[in-house]
Amino acid sequence: MIDIQKVNEELSNATPLEIIKWAVSAGKKPMVSTHFGPHEAVVLHTAAAVKKDMTILWADSGYNTRDTYIVAEKLISSLGLQVEVYTPKITATRWDNAFGGVPAVGEERHDEFTANFKLEPFSRGLKEVAPDVWITGVRAEQTEFRKNMDIVSQGADGVIKVAPFLHWKEADMDAYLKEHDLPNVKNYFDPTKGLSNRECGLHTQL
């Protein structure tokens, strides 16, 4: 049984690389989640340096930009990523034609849309991959909710959630991209969030 408070104290000044090394040693089946959006190359590059065959879970909504898919394929190829892709049970084309496109936050069907295109496929992936450690690229400066997160926390179903880059700033991420010559998504769109500083529910519910 992991003492979450003690581990957070021990890792408070650790580097992301050191935190990921701890995460890999703490579980038998670690996993990294990604949306292949801005700065995700930093997380994936660091994780691959620790464990080359780490499972990468990608819940692909089908609404990603062309830039996102291009960068995703570059990273999958160059880093040799072992990606498990989970897609919604309803296609973007079907939703758009049947229900009139992506609903804005607060509009009717937005919660249903989020459940269908983000929460359900990710939850299904989490259940099937069945990790004991979940590594995520969330950072404290991104949303109000994340400001209060710890580096290590207890997720749903006993999964240990680890955020190695929690205290990194955007400038730190940009510097890492430049240092390692990694591609970055410039044009990114998450239809479930509406605003970049809004939670979609993934980290508040799982």
Phi and psi in degrees as a GROMACS rama.xvg file:
@    title "Ramachandran Plot"
@    xaxis  label "Phi"
@    yaxis  label "Psi"
@TYPE xy
-84.4207  132.244  ILE-2
-85.4779  97.5295  ASP-3
-57.7849  -45.4527  ILE-4
-62.5152  -44.5356  GLN-5
-64.275  -42.6646  LYS-6
-62.9346  -42.0125  VAL-7
-62.5803  -36.8484  ASN-8
-65.7499  -41.7836  GLU-9
-68.8002  -31.0629  GLU-10
-98.9077  3.85189  LEU-11
-57.8966  -32.1584  SER-12
-113.234  13.6046  ASN-13
-78.9002  155.071  ALA-14
-79.2848  160.509  THR-15
-54.8318  -39.2903  PRO-16
-61.8135  -43.7567  LEU-17
-65.9682  -36.8996  GLU-18
-67.2972  -41.0916  ILE-19
-66.6209  -38.6191  ILE-20
-60.6661  -40.5136  LYS-21
-63.6241  -44.7635  TRP-22
-59.4592  -43.0125  ALA-23
-66.2433  -37.3399  VAL-24
-75.6825  -22.3152  SER-25
-80.8373  -19.0153  ALA-26
-130.988  166.452  GLY-27
-95.3115  -19.3371  LYS-28
-140.336  71.5734  LYS-29
-74.4405  152.077  PRO-30
-142.231  146.997  MET-31
-113.073  133.103  VAL-32
-98.1267  148.315  SER-33
-149.199  154.436  THR-34
-117.379  3.55512  HIS-35
55.9089  30.2529  PHE-36
-90.378  -160.954  GLY-37
-56.0198  133.467  PRO-38
69.1117  2.27416  HIS-39
-65.243  -23.8102  GLU-40
-60.8095  -31.8739  ALA-41
-63.4879  -48.1152  VAL-42
-63.2233  -47.2211  VAL-43
-68.2801  -39.3636  LEU-44
-64.2727  -42.7172  HIS-45
-67.7166  -43.2408  THR-46
-63.0226  -41.686  ALA-47
-66.2919  -28.4089  ALA-48
-69.3971  -26.2303  ALA-49
-89.1222  -45.5954  VAL-50
-143.266  103.197  LYS-51
-59.6939  -36.3519  LYS-52
-99.2289  24.2342  ASP-53
-59.4804  136.232  MET-54
-71.7946  131.316  THR-55
-111.857  121.526  ILE-56
-100.169  122.121  LEU-57
-123.182  113.13  TRP-58
-91.0992  100.355  ALA-59
-92.1621  110.213  ASP-60
-67.8859  -21.7933  SER-61
89.5972  -3.86866  GLY-62
-106.317  9.71967  TYR-63
-65.9833  154.915  ASN-64
-76.0718  163.179  THR-65
-60.9673  -38.7162  ARG-66
-58.8605  -41.3142  ASP-67
-62.1394  -46.6431  THR-68
-66.1586  -36.9378  TYR-69
-64.649  -47.4099  ILE-70
-64.8452  -39.1549  VAL-71
-57.9449  -47.5106  ALA-72
-65.6903  -36.7057  GLU-73
-62.0616  -44.6385  LYS-74
-69.9061  -41.2658  LEU-75
-58.2268  -42.6507  ILE-76
-73.2327  -50.2979  SER-77
-70.4673  -32.8627  SER-78
-98.038  -5.07117  LEU-79
62.781  41.1791  GLY-80
-70.2431  140.955  LEU-81
-96.292  84.3823  GLN-82
-94.5074  130.349  VAL-83
-106.292  114.451  GLU-84
-99.1121  130.235  VAL-85
-120.914  127.343  TYR-86
-115.292  158.499  THR-87
-62.0457  156.764  PRO-88
-78.2253  -13.2571  LYS-89
-117.78  134.123  ILE-90
-76.3319  157.836  THR-91
-60.6912  -40.5075  ALA-92
-63.0486  -43.3586  THR-93
-64.2881  -44.7984  ARG-94
-61.2629  -46.5901  TRP-95
-59.3638  -43.1807  ASP-96
-77.0799  -33.8561  ASN-97
-83.2474  -33.8941  ALA-98
-123.383  7.98348  PHE-99
84.6571  21.9829  GLY-100
94.2593  -169.402  GLY-101
-75.4226  119.982  VAL-102
-76.4675  142.762  PRO-103
-74.0991  159.745  ALA-104
-57.5522  129.756  VAL-105
95.3615  -17.2801  GLY-106
-79.1437  159.441  GLU-107
-59.429  140.557  GLU-108
79.925  -3.27145  ARG-109
-64.5956  -42.9775  HIS-110
-63.0188  -40.1748  ASP-111
-64.6081  -41.4934  GLU-112
-60.9665  -47.8383  PHE-113
-60.2084  -42.5043  THR-114
-61.9861  -42.426  ALA-115
-72.7049  -40.5588  ASN-116
-100.858  -9.33644  PHE-117
-130.319  -58.7391  LYS-118
-70.0894  -45.2653  LEU-119
-64.9684  -50.5894  GLU-120
-64.2096  -36.2651  PRO-121
-68.8846  -43.9148  PHE-122
-62.0513  -39.1571  SER-123
-63.7604  -43.202  ARG-124
-63.8585  -42.4653  GLY-125
-61.6887  -39.6689  LEU-126
-68.3769  -41.3374  LYS-127
-77.5849  -39.9591  GLU-128
-69.9769  -35.389  VAL-129
52.9985  57.8398  ALA-130
-76.3337  157.936  PRO-131
-101.587  -15.7848  ASP-132
-133.366  129.229  VAL-133
-117.329  114.628  TRP-134
-96.8319  126.62  ILE-135
-126.519  153.543  THR-136
-94.9707  16.4926  GLY-137
-63.1612  148.838  VAL-138
-129.103  145.73  ARG-139
-59.7802  -32.8217  ALA-140
-76.9772  -5.98607  GLU-141
-76.88  -41.5414  GLN-142
-144.974  164.502  THR-143
-61.6608  -40.9175  GLU-144
-61.0374  -41.8239  PHE-145
-73.4016  -19.2878  ARG-146
-61.7579  -26.9805  LYS-147
-101.247  6.92555  ASN-148
-78.4843  157.728  MET-149
-102.826  162.149  ASP-150
-60.5573  -42.0235  ILE-151
-120.187  131.643  VAL-152
-144.983  168.973  SER-153
-95.1856  118.129  GLN-154
-91.5334  -169.205  GLY-155
-67.479  150.346  ALA-156
57.2937  27.8574  ASP-157
81.4257  2.85667  GLY-158
-69.8333  135.259  VAL-159
-86.9551  118.309  ILE-160
-96.21  129.48  LYS-161
-124.825  129.637  VAL-162
-118.759  84.5671  ALA-163
-61.8607  -29.0853  PRO-164
-103.549  17.7333  PHE-165
-51.5833  -41.2998  LEU-166
-99.7687  8.7796  HIS-167
-81.2298  146.548  TRP-168
-95.5553  167.708  LYS-169
-58.3096  -36.1177  GLU-170
-63.039  -36.1109  ALA-171
-65.6474  -41.3466  ASP-172
-65.7819  -43.1212  MET-173
-62.4606  -39.609  ASP-174
-65.1154  -39.2202  ALA-175
-66.0615  -42.9389  TYR-176
-57.4575  -45.0447  LEU-177
-66.64  -43.4359  LYS-178
-61.0994  -38.0687  GLU-179
-104.493  8.00695  HIS-180
52.0567  54.2062  ASP-181
-101.78  145.963  LEU-182
-73.1346  151.328  PRO-183
-136.761  141.574  ASN-184
-77.9234  124.069  VAL-185
-94.1324  -39.0995  LYS-186
-108.454  99.8065  ASN-187
-126.053  144.985  TYR-188
-143.04  122.613  PHE-189
-112.487  105.451  ASP-190
-67.3253  -16.7251  PRO-191
-86.2037  -14.8769  THR-192
-96.4538  -36.6106  LYS-193
79.0524  -58.9235  GLY-194
-119.216  147.051  LEU-195
-65.2442  -25.623  SER-196
-97.9594  19.3315  ASN-197
-109.576  138.687  ARG-198
-77.2319  141.432  GLU-199
-91.0661  -13.91  CYS-200
116.075  -12.8909  GLY-201
-60.8622  -46.8974  LEU-202
-91.2936  -13.7289  HIS-203
-86.8773  -22.662  THR-204
-108.933  -22.3254  GLN-205
